[in-house]
Amino acid sequence: MAGIGFKLEKILSRNSYLNLLEGYLYSTMVSAGPIIATIFSIGVITFIAMGEINRIDIVIFRTLVVYIYAISLIVSSSSQMIITRYMADRIFLKDYQALVPAYAGITIFSILIYLVIGIIGCQFIHLDLRSEIVAVVLLITIGTIWIAMIALSAAKEFQRIARSFMYGAIVSVVAAYYLGIYLGIFGLLTGFTMGMVLLAALLSVQIFNEFPYRHKLEFYFLSYFKQFPELAFIATLFNIGVWADKFVFWASPVTRDHIHGSLYASYTYDVPVFLAYLFIIPSLAMFTIRIETSFYVAYKKYYLAILHNHPFFSLEERRKNIIEVLKLSLGRMIAFQGTITIVGIIAAPAIYEWLGMSAINLGIFQISILSTFLLSLMLALLILMLYFDYRLDALFMSACFAVTNIFFSMISIKLGFSYYGFGYFFSTLCSLVVGFLLFNYRLYSLHYYTFVRQRVVVHEEALTTEERGAISLK
C-alpha cells in the first residue's frame, strides 16, 4: 500500500485496545475491502434469489462476475504496482498534490484498456447486447475500485471507506434482487453494477476531498513503466499464479462445467477454493499491521544510519535488529494464521453442514485452506522483497508461482479427483521455499546488496529538520 504505514503509525501511537482494533479494521478494509464486499453481495444475492430468479441466470451472473474479477485483477496488476510505487514516492517527498492527478490519469488510462478488453470479451459470452454493455461497465468499474484503494491507503477517514463499501454492497444486493426478478440476467448484472458504480463514485469523491491537488491531469507515472519494468511483471505473474489453477480446471474437459457461451466453471473445484480464500483475510490485516509499522521502523533506522555515515558496527547492529523484528513479526503471523488454518481444517465438515453443501469436495476445501496459509506468507515475503528493492527475486518467485501452479494443477487433474487442490498447494509451497531462500540470502548479505548492488539516494525535502542537521554536521 502506498501510504498505509504512515496512517497506521498514527493510529497505533495512541496505545489503546480501541485504537488497535481501529488499526486492524482499517488495514482489513484497505487490503481486502473489494473482495469482502463482493463475496458478501454475491452470497446474499444467491441466497435470497433462489426460488425467485431463474437458477440458470444466477449461475451465469456469478460466473461472469468471477471472470470479470479475474480479468480486472490480472490486467490491472501492472498498473496497480506501478501507481503504488509512484504514489509512495510522491508521499515520501510530501508531494500530496500529485496523488489526485495521478489517480485521474491512471483511471483514464485503465478505462481505455478495459473498454478494449471488454469489447473483445463480449464476443465470447454470447449475451444480449444490453447485458454485454453492462458487463463492460462492471469491468471498468471494478478496475477503477482497485486503483482507488491504492490512493485511499493514505486516507485519513477510513470510516468513510467502510461506509462506502457498506452502501455499495447494500445497493448491489437490493437492486440485483429486484431487477433480477423482472429482468433476469440483465437485471442481476445491472443491479450489481449499480452498487459497484456507487462504490467507485464514493471512493473517488473521497480521494478528491481528502487530498489537495493540482487542477490538471498528470501522466508522469507512465515513466515508471520504463524505470521499473520488473514491477509490472511481478504483479501480473503473481495474479496469474493466483488464478492459474482455476483457469486450468475451467479449461480441462474432465473438470469443467459449461455455463453459457464461452463461460466455464468447475463446481467441484471452484466453491471450496473460493470459500477457503476467506481464511486469508485475518492474516492480511495482521501482516499490514506488523510489517508496515514495527518492521518499517527498523528498516528506516538502517537506511538512516547509512545516510548519516554511521560506522559498520552500527549498521550491523541495525541489520540484526531488522532480522529480529522480522522473526518476531513473521513468527506471530505464522502462529496466528496457522491457528486459524488448523481450526478451519478441523471445522470444515461443520462449515459444510452449516452451509448445506455436499461433502463430496470437502477434501479440496481443507487442502485449499492450507494453501491460503502458504499464500499469505508468500504475500508477506513479496512485500518484504519490494521493500528492499529485490525486484528480480520477487519476479522470480512470482514467475515460479505462475508456472508451477499451471503445471501442478494439470498433473492433479491427470491423477484424479483425490488429488484436486494439491496442485495449488504444492505450487504455493515450492514458490514460498524459493522466495524464502532468496530473501534469506539477501538479508544476511544486506550490506553488500545495499552498497554494491543499489544506490542509496536521499531527497532533502523528505528529511526532517533533525535529519538535515545530522547530515550537515557530518
NUPANU-902342 format. One record per residue (C-alpha): z, y, x; residue in one letter; residue number from 1. Coordinates in nm, 2 decimals, padded with zeros to 4 digits. Layout:
BEGIN
- Z; Y; X; residuo; num
- Z; Y; X; A; NUM
...
This chain:
BEGIN
- Z; Y; X; residuo; num
- 00.00; 00.00; 00.00; M; 1
- -00.09; 00.35; 00.12; A; 2
- 00.24; 00.52; 00.08; G; 3
- 00.49; 00.29; -00.10; I; 4
- 00.71; 00.26; 00.21; G; 5
- 00.79; 00.63; 00.21; F; 6
- 00.88; 00.61; -00.16; K; 7
- 01.09; 00.30; -00.13; L; 8
- 01.29; 00.45; 00.16; E; 9
- 01.39; 00.74; -00.06; K; 10
- 01.49; 00.51; -00.35; I; 11
- 01.69; 00.27; -00.13; L; 12
- 01.86; 00.55; 00.07; S; 13
- 02.09; 00.62; -00.23; R; 14
- 02.27; 00.29; -00.17; N; 15
- 02.34; 00.17; -00.52; S; 16
- 02.26; -00.15; -00.71; Y; 17
- 02.08; 00.06; -00.97; L; 18
- 01.85; 00.21; -00.71; N; 19
- 01.79; -00.14; -00.56; L; 20
- 01.68; -00.26; -00.90; L; 21
- 01.46; 00.05; -00.93; E; 22
- 01.30; -00.03; -00.60; G; 23
- 01.22; -00.38; -00.70; Y; 24
- 01.08; -00.27; -01.03; L; 25
- 00.87; -00.01; -00.86; Y; 26
- 00.73; -00.25; -00.59; S; 27
- 00.66; -00.51; -00.86; T; 28
- 00.47; -00.26; -01.08; M; 29
- 00.26; -00.13; -00.79; V; 30
- 00.19; -00.46; -00.63; S; 31
- 00.14; -00.68; -00.94; A; 32
- 00.12; -00.44; -01.24; G; 33
- -00.25; -00.51; -01.33; P; 34
- -00.20; -00.89; -01.32; I; 35
- 00.12; -00.88; -01.52; I; 36
- -00.04; -00.66; -01.79; A; 37
- -00.35; -00.88; -01.81; T; 38
- -00.16; -01.21; -01.83; I; 39
- 00.07; -01.07; -02.09; F; 40
- -00.21; -00.93; -02.30; S; 41
- -00.43; -01.24; -02.29; I; 42
- -00.14; -01.47; -02.35; G; 43
- -00.02; -01.27; -02.66; V; 44
- -00.37; -01.23; -02.79; I; 45
- -00.43; -01.61; -02.76; T; 46
- -00.10; -01.69; -02.93; F; 47
- -00.13; -01.46; -03.23; I; 48
- -00.51; -01.51; -03.28; A; 49
- -00.51; -01.89; -03.31; M; 50
- -00.60; -01.97; -03.67; G; 51
- -00.71; -01.61; -03.74; E; 52
- -01.00; -01.59; -03.50; I; 53
- -01.27; -01.84; -03.42; N; 54
- -01.14; -02.06; -03.13; R; 55
- -01.47; -02.05; -02.95; I; 56
- -01.47; -01.67; -02.95; D; 57
- -01.12; -01.68; -02.80; I; 58
- -01.22; -01.92; -02.52; V; 59
- -01.54; -01.72; -02.44; I; 60
- -01.32; -01.40; -02.43; F; 61
- -01.06; -01.55; -02.20; R; 62
- -01.32; -01.70; -01.97; T; 63
- -01.52; -01.38; -01.95; L; 64
- -01.21; -01.17; -01.87; V; 65
- -01.12; -01.42; -01.59; V; 66
- -01.48; -01.38; -01.44; Y; 67
- -01.45; -01.00; -01.46; I; 68
- -01.12; -01.00; -01.27; Y; 69
- -01.26; -01.24; -01.01; A; 70
- -01.57; -01.03; -00.96; I; 71
- -01.39; -00.70; -00.96; S; 72
- -01.13; -00.82; -00.70; L; 73
- -01.39; -00.96; -00.46; I; 74
- -01.64; -00.67; -00.50; V; 75
- -01.37; -00.40; -00.47; S; 76
- -01.19; -00.57; -00.18; S; 77
- -01.37; -00.39; 00.09; S; 78
- -01.34; -00.05; -00.08; S; 79
- -00.97; -00.11; -00.15; Q; 80
- -00.88; -00.19; 00.21; M; 81
- -01.09; 00.10; 00.34; I; 82
- -00.95; 00.35; 00.10; I; 83
- -00.60; 00.22; 00.16; T; 84
- -00.64; 00.29; 00.54; R; 85
- -00.79; 00.63; 00.47; Y; 86
- -00.52; 00.74; 00.23; M; 87
- -00.25; 00.60; 00.46; A; 88
- -00.39; 00.81; 00.74; D; 89
- -00.40; 01.12; 00.52; R; 90
- -00.04; 01.06; 00.41; I; 91
- 00.07; 01.02; 00.78; F; 92
- -00.10; 01.35; 00.86; L; 93
- 00.07; 01.50; 00.54; K; 94
- -00.27; 01.59; 00.41; D; 95
- -00.18; 01.51; 00.05; Y; 96
- -00.46; 01.73; -00.09; Q; 97
- -00.71; 01.47; 00.03; A; 98
- -00.58; 01.19; -00.20; L; 99
- -00.73; 01.31; -00.53; V; 100
- -01.07; 01.40; -00.38; P; 101
- -01.08; 01.06; -00.21; A; 102
- -00.98; 00.88; -00.53; Y; 103
- -01.25; 01.06; -00.73; A; 104
- -01.51; 00.98; -00.46; G; 105
- -01.43; 00.61; -00.43; I; 106
- -01.42; 00.58; -00.81; T; 107
- -01.77; 00.73; -00.84; I; 108
- -01.89; 00.51; -00.56; F; 109
- -01.73; 00.20; -00.72; S; 110
- -01.87; 00.28; -01.07; I; 111
- -02.22; 00.27; -00.94; L; 112
- -02.17; -00.06; -00.77; I; 113
- -02.01; -00.22; -01.07; Y; 114
- -02.28; -00.09; -01.30; L; 115
- -02.55; -00.26; -01.10; V; 116
- -02.34; -00.59; -01.08; I; 117
- -02.26; -00.57; -01.45; G; 118
- -02.63; -00.53; -01.55; I; 119
- -02.73; -00.82; -01.33; I; 120
- -02.44; -01.03; -01.46; G; 121
- -02.53; -00.97; -01.82; C; 122
- -02.85; -01.17; -01.77; Q; 123
- -02.64; -01.48; -01.74; F; 124
- -02.36; -01.46; -02.00; I; 125
- -02.61; -01.45; -02.30; H; 126
- -02.40; -01.25; -02.54; L; 127
- -02.53; -00.99; -02.79; D; 128
- -02.62; -00.65; -02.64; L; 129
- -02.32; -00.47; -02.76; R; 130
- -02.08; -00.73; -02.62; S; 131
- -02.26; -00.72; -02.29; E; 132
- -02.23; -00.34; -02.28; I; 133
- -01.85; -00.36; -02.34; V; 134
- -01.82; -00.63; -02.07; A; 135
- -01.98; -00.39; -01.82; V; 136
- -01.74; -00.12; -01.93; V; 137
- -01.45; -00.35; -01.88; L; 138
- -01.57; -00.45; -01.53; L; 139
- -01.59; -00.08; -01.43; I; 140
- -01.25; -00.01; -01.58; T; 141
- -01.07; -00.29; -01.41; I; 142
- -01.23; -00.19; -01.08; G; 143
- -01.10; 00.17; -01.14; T; 144
- -00.75; 00.04; -01.21; I; 145
- -00.74; -00.14; -00.87; W; 146
- -00.83; 00.18; -00.69; I; 147
- -00.59; 00.39; -00.89; A; 148
- -00.29; 00.16; -00.80; M; 149
- -00.36; 00.23; -00.43; I; 150
- -00.33; 00.60; -00.48; A; 151
- -00.02; 00.57; -00.70; L; 152
- 00.16; 00.37; -00.44; S; 153
- 00.26; 00.71; -00.31; A; 154
- 00.35; 00.85; -00.65; A; 155
- 00.70; 00.98; -00.74; K; 156
- 00.71; 00.90; -01.11; E; 157
- 00.69; 00.52; -01.12; F; 158
- 00.84; 00.52; -01.47; Q; 159
- 00.52; 00.68; -01.59; R; 160
- 00.32; 00.39; -01.42; I; 161
- 00.54; 00.14; -01.61; A; 162
- 00.48; 00.32; -01.94; R; 163
- 00.11; 00.34; -01.88; S; 164
- 00.09; -00.04; -01.83; F; 165
- 00.30; -00.09; -02.15; M; 166
- 00.08; 00.14; -02.36; Y; 167
- -00.24; -00.03; -02.22; G; 168
- -00.11; -00.38; -02.29; A; 169
- 00.00; -00.29; -02.64; I; 170
- -00.33; -00.13; -02.73; V; 171
- -00.52; -00.42; -02.58; S; 172
- -00.32; -00.68; -02.79; V; 173
- -00.33; -00.49; -03.12; V; 174
- -00.69; -00.37; -03.10; A; 175
- -00.82; -00.71; -02.98; A; 176
- -00.64; -00.89; -03.26; Y; 177
- -00.75; -00.68; -03.55; Y; 178
- -01.10; -00.61; -03.42; L; 179
- -01.14; -00.98; -03.33; G; 180
- -01.06; -01.09; -03.69; I; 181
- -01.36; -00.88; -03.82; Y; 182
- -01.60; -00.87; -03.53; L; 183
- -01.54; -01.20; -03.34; G; 184
- -01.61; -01.19; -02.96; I; 185
- -01.73; -00.83; -02.97; F; 186
- -01.41; -00.73; -03.14; G; 187
- -01.19; -00.91; -02.89; L; 188
- -01.38; -00.76; -02.59; L; 189
- -01.38; -00.41; -02.74; T; 190
- -01.01; -00.42; -02.83; G; 191
- -00.90; -00.54; -02.49; F; 192
- -01.13; -00.29; -02.32; T; 193
- -00.98; -00.01; -02.52; M; 194
- -00.64; -00.09; -02.38; G; 195
- -00.77; -00.11; -02.03; M; 196
- -00.96; 00.21; -02.06; V; 197
- -00.64; 00.38; -02.19; L; 198
- -00.45; 00.24; -01.89; L; 199
- -00.71; 00.36; -01.64; A; 200
- -00.72; 00.70; -01.80; A; 201
- -00.34; 00.73; -01.79; L; 202
- -00.32; 00.63; -01.43; L; 203
- -00.60; 00.87; -01.33; S; 204
- -00.43; 01.16; -01.51; V; 205
- -00.10; 01.08; -01.33; Q; 206
- -00.29; 01.09; -00.99; I; 207
- -00.43; 01.43; -01.07; F; 208
- -00.08; 01.55; -01.19; N; 209
- 00.12; 01.41; -00.91; E; 210
- -00.08; 01.53; -00.61; F; 211
- -00.21; 01.87; -00.51; P; 212
- -00.58; 01.86; -00.45; Y; 213
- -00.89; 02.04; -00.33; R; 214
- -01.13; 02.11; -00.61; H; 215
- -01.42; 01.91; -00.46; K; 216
- -01.54; 01.56; -00.41; L; 217
- -01.49; 01.41; -00.07; E; 218
- -01.66; 01.11; 00.07; F; 219
- -01.50; 01.12; 00.42; Y; 220
- -01.37; 00.77; 00.36; F; 221
- -01.72; 00.63; 00.39; L; 222
- -01.70; 00.69; 00.77; S; 223
- -01.41; 00.44; 00.77; Y; 224
- -01.65; 00.16; 00.68; F; 225
- -01.82; 00.22; 01.02; K; 226
- -01.50; 00.29; 01.20; Q; 227
- -01.31; -00.02; 01.07; F; 228
- -01.57; -00.27; 00.95; P; 229
- -01.32; -00.56; 01.00; E; 230
- -01.10; -00.43; 00.72; L; 231
- -01.38; -00.46; 00.47; A; 232
- -01.45; -00.82; 00.57; F; 233
- -01.08; -00.91; 00.59; I; 234
- -01.01; -00.82; 00.23; A; 235
- -01.34; -00.97; 00.09; T; 236
- -01.29; -01.30; 00.27; L; 237
- -00.92; -01.32; 00.17; F; 238
- -01.00; -01.27; -00.20; N; 239
- -01.29; -01.52; -00.18; I; 240
- -01.03; -01.76; -00.04; G; 241
- -00.80; -01.69; -00.34; V; 242
- -01.09; -01.77; -00.59; W; 243
- -01.28; -02.03; -00.39; A; 244
- -01.11; -02.34; -00.53; D; 245
- -01.18; -02.21; -00.89; K; 246
- -01.54; -02.15; -00.81; F; 247
- -01.57; -02.50; -00.67; V; 248
- -01.41; -02.65; -00.98; F; 249
- -01.63; -02.44; -01.21; W; 250
- -01.95; -02.54; -01.02; A; 251
- -01.88; -02.91; -01.00; S; 252
- -02.04; -03.12; -01.28; P; 253
- -01.73; -03.35; -01.25; V; 254
- -01.47; -03.09; -01.33; T; 255
- -01.64; -02.80; -01.52; R; 256
- -01.64; -02.73; -01.89; D; 257
- -01.94; -02.54; -02.03; H; 258
- -01.82; -02.23; -02.22; I; 259
- -02.12; -02.02; -02.30; H; 260
- -02.44; -01.93; -02.12; G; 261
- -02.36; -01.94; -01.75; S; 262
- -01.98; -01.92; -01.81; L; 263
- -01.79; -02.23; -01.70; Y; 264
- -01.43; -02.31; -01.67; A; 265
- -01.22; -02.61; -01.58; S; 266
- -00.95; -02.67; -01.84; Y; 267
- -00.79; -02.94; -01.63; T; 268
- -00.75; -02.71; -01.33; Y; 269
- -00.75; -02.35; -01.44; D; 270
- -00.45; -02.34; -01.67; V; 271
- -00.19; -02.49; -01.42; P; 272
- -00.32; -02.29; -01.13; V; 273
- -00.32; -01.95; -01.31; F; 274
- 00.02; -02.03; -01.46; L; 275
- 00.15; -02.11; -01.11; A; 276
- 00.05; -01.76; -00.99; Y; 277
- 00.33; -01.61; -01.19; L; 278
- 00.57; -01.76; -00.94; F; 279
- 00.44; -01.53; -00.66; I; 280
- 00.54; -01.21; -00.84; I; 281
- 00.91; -01.21; -00.72; P; 282
- 00.81; -01.26; -00.36; S; 283
- 00.55; -00.97; -00.38; L; 284
- 00.83; -00.74; -00.49; A; 285
- 01.07; -00.87; -00.22; M; 286
- 00.81; -00.85; 00.05; F; 287
- 00.73; -00.49; -00.03; T; 288
- 01.10; -00.40; -00.02; I; 289
- 01.18; -00.58; 00.30; R; 290
- 00.87; -00.53; 00.51; I; 291
- 00.78; -00.18; 00.41; E; 292
- 01.13; -00.05; 00.47; T; 293
- 01.35; -00.23; 00.73; S; 294
- 01.06; -00.36; 00.93; F; 295
- 00.89; -00.03; 00.93; Y; 296
- 01.19; 00.14; 01.08; V; 297
- 01.19; -00.10; 01.37; A; 298
- 00.82; -00.07; 01.41; Y; 299
- 00.83; 00.31; 01.41; K; 300
- 01.11; 00.32; 01.67; K; 301
- 00.90; 00.10; 01.91; Y; 302
- 00.59; 00.33; 01.90; Y; 303
- 00.80; 00.65; 01.91; L; 304
- 00.96; 00.51; 02.22; A; 305
- 00.62; 00.48; 02.38; I; 306
- 00.52; 00.83; 02.27; L; 307
- 00.85; 00.96; 02.43; H; 308
- 00.78; 00.78; 02.76; N; 309
- 01.09; 00.56; 02.74; H; 310
- 01.14; 00.31; 03.02; P; 311
- 01.02; -00.05; 03.00; F; 312
- 01.37; -00.20; 02.92; F; 313
- 01.39; 00.03; 02.62; S; 314
- 01.06; -00.08; 02.49; L; 315
- 01.16; -00.45; 02.55; E; 316
- 01.48; -00.39; 02.35; E; 317
- 01.28; -00.24; 02.06; R; 318
- 01.03; -00.52; 02.07; R; 319
- 01.31; -00.77; 02.04; K; 320
- 01.45; -00.57; 01.76; N; 321
- 01.12; -00.60; 01.57; I; 322
- 01.13; -00.97; 01.62; I; 323
- 01.49; -00.99; 01.49; E; 324
- 01.40; -00.78; 01.18; V; 325
- 01.10; -00.99; 01.11; L; 326
- 01.30; -01.31; 01.14; K; 327
- 01.56; -01.18; 00.90; L; 328
- 01.31; -01.04; 00.65; S; 329
- 01.08; -01.34; 00.65; L; 330
- 01.38; -01.57; 00.65; G; 331
- 01.51; -01.41; 00.34; R; 332
- 01.17; -01.41; 00.18; M; 333
- 01.13; -01.78; 00.26; I; 334
- 01.47; -01.86; 00.12; A; 335
- 01.42; -01.65; -00.20; F; 336
- 01.06; -01.77; -00.27; Q; 337
- 01.15; -02.12; -00.16; G; 338
- 01.43; -02.14; -00.41; T; 339
- 01.20; -02.01; -00.69; I; 340
- 00.94; -02.27; -00.58; T; 341
- 01.19; -02.56; -00.59; I; 342
- 01.32; -02.45; -00.93; V; 343
- 00.97; -02.42; -01.06; G; 344
- 00.86; -02.76; -00.95; I; 345
- 01.18; -02.92; -01.10; I; 346
- 01.15; -02.72; -01.42; A; 347
- 00.77; -02.78; -01.45; A; 348
- 00.80; -03.06; -01.72; P; 349
- 01.03; -02.84; -01.93; A; 350
- 00.79; -02.54; -01.89; I; 351
- 00.50; -02.75; -02.01; Y; 352
- 00.70; -02.88; -02.30; E; 353
- 00.81; -02.53; -02.40; W; 354
- 00.45; -02.41; -02.39; L; 355
- 00.33; -02.70; -02.59; G; 356
- 00.10; -02.82; -02.32; M; 357
- -00.02; -03.17; -02.23; S; 358
- 00.15; -03.31; -01.92; A; 359
- -00.18; -03.47; -01.80; I; 360
- -00.22; -03.20; -01.53; N; 361
- 00.15; -03.15; -01.46; L; 362
- 00.10; -03.26; -01.10; G; 363
- -00.17; -02.99; -01.04; I; 364
- 00.08; -02.73; -01.17; F; 365
- 00.36; -02.85; -00.93; Q; 366
- 00.14; -02.86; -00.62; I; 367
- 00.00; -02.52; -00.72; S; 368
- 00.35; -02.37; -00.73; I; 369
- 00.39; -02.49; -00.38; L; 370
- 00.06; -02.34; -00.28; S; 371
- 00.15; -02.00; -00.42; T; 372
- 00.47; -02.01; -00.20; F; 373
- 00.24; -02.05; 00.11; L; 374
- 00.01; -01.79; -00.02; L; 375
- 00.29; -01.54; -00.05; S; 376
- 00.37; -01.60; 00.32; L; 377
- 00.00; -01.55; 00.41; M; 378
- 00.00; -01.22; 00.23; L; 379
- 00.31; -01.11; 00.43; A; 380
- 00.15; -01.22; 00.75; L; 381
- -00.18; -01.05; 00.68; L; 382
- 00.00; -00.71; 00.62; I; 383
- 00.20; -00.75; 00.94; L; 384
- -00.12; -00.82; 01.13; M; 385
- -00.27; -00.50; 00.99; L; 386
- 00.05; -00.30; 01.08; Y; 387
- -00.01; -00.39; 01.44; F; 388
- -00.39; -00.34; 01.40; D; 389
- -00.46; -00.70; 01.48; Y; 390
- -00.78; -00.68; 01.27; R; 391
- -00.97; -00.97; 01.44; L; 392
- -00.67; -01.20; 01.39; D; 393
- -00.65; -01.10; 01.02; A; 394
- -01.02; -01.15; 00.99; L; 395
- -01.00; -01.50; 01.15; F; 396
- -00.71; -01.60; 00.92; M; 397
- -00.90; -01.47; 00.61; S; 398
- -01.22; -01.65; 00.71; A; 399
- -01.02; -01.97; 00.77; C; 400
- -00.87; -01.94; 00.42; F; 401
- -01.21; -01.89; 00.25; A; 402
- -01.39; -02.17; 00.44; V; 403
- -01.11; -02.43; 00.42; T; 404
- -01.05; -02.37; 00.05; N; 405
- -01.41; -02.44; -00.03; I; 406
- -01.42; -02.74; 00.20; F; 407
- -01.08; -02.90; 00.09; F; 408
- -01.14; -02.83; -00.28; S; 409
- -01.48; -03.01; -00.26; M; 410
- -01.30; -03.31; -00.09; I; 411
- -01.03; -03.31; -00.35; S; 412
- -01.29; -03.34; -00.63; I; 413
- -01.45; -03.63; -00.45; K; 414
- -01.12; -03.81; -00.40; L; 415
- -01.04; -03.79; -00.78; G; 416
- -00.81; -03.64; -01.03; F; 417
- -00.49; -03.73; -00.85; S; 418
- -00.59; -03.50; -00.56; Y; 419
- -00.68; -03.20; -00.76; Y; 420
- -00.48; -02.90; -00.63; G; 421
- -00.43; -03.05; -00.29; F; 422
- -00.74; -02.87; -00.15; G; 423
- -00.58; -02.53; -00.22; Y; 424
- -00.25; -02.65; -00.08; F; 425
- -00.39; -02.77; 00.25; F; 426
- -00.61; -02.46; 00.28; S; 427
- -00.31; -02.22; 00.24; T; 428
- -00.11; -02.44; 00.48; L; 429
- -00.38; -02.45; 00.75; C; 430
- -00.46; -02.08; 00.72; S; 431
- -00.09; -01.99; 00.74; L; 432
- -00.03; -02.21; 01.05; V; 433
- -00.34; -02.05; 01.22; V; 434
- -00.23; -01.70; 01.13; G; 435
- 00.13; -01.76; 01.24; F; 436
- 00.03; -01.90; 01.58; L; 437
- -00.20; -01.60; 01.64; L; 438
- 00.06; -01.34; 01.53; F; 439
- 00.34; -01.51; 01.71; N; 440
- 00.14; -01.50; 02.04; Y; 441
- 00.05; -01.13; 01.99; R; 442
- 00.41; -01.03; 01.90; L; 443
- 00.55; -01.19; 02.22; Y; 444
- 00.28; -01.01; 02.42; S; 445
- 00.32; -00.69; 02.23; L; 446
- 00.35; -00.47; 02.54; H; 447
- 00.02; -00.60; 02.67; Y; 448
- -00.17; -00.56; 02.34; Y; 449
- -00.02; -00.21; 02.29; T; 450
- -00.11; -00.07; 02.63; F; 451
- -00.42; -00.26; 02.73; V; 452
- -00.60; -00.35; 02.41; R; 453
- -00.54; -00.04; 02.19; Q; 454
- -00.48; 00.33; 02.22; R; 455
- -00.16; 00.49; 02.10; V; 456
- -00.25; 00.83; 01.96; V; 457
- -00.01; 01.09; 01.82; V; 458
- -00.11; 01.37; 01.59; H; 459
- 00.12; 01.67; 01.65; E; 460
- 00.11; 01.78; 01.28; E; 461
- 00.25; 01.44; 01.18; A; 462
- 00.56; 01.47; 01.40; L; 463
- 00.90; 01.61; 01.30; T; 464
- 01.04; 01.91; 01.48; T; 465
- 01.28; 01.69; 01.68; E; 466
- 01.00; 01.46; 01.79; E; 467
- 00.79; 01.76; 01.91; R; 468
- 01.08; 01.88; 02.11; G; 469
- 01.14; 01.55; 02.27; A; 470
- 00.78; 01.52; 02.37; I; 471
- 00.77; 01.87; 02.51; S; 472
- 01.09; 01.80; 02.72; L; 473
- 00.91; 01.51; 02.88; K; 474
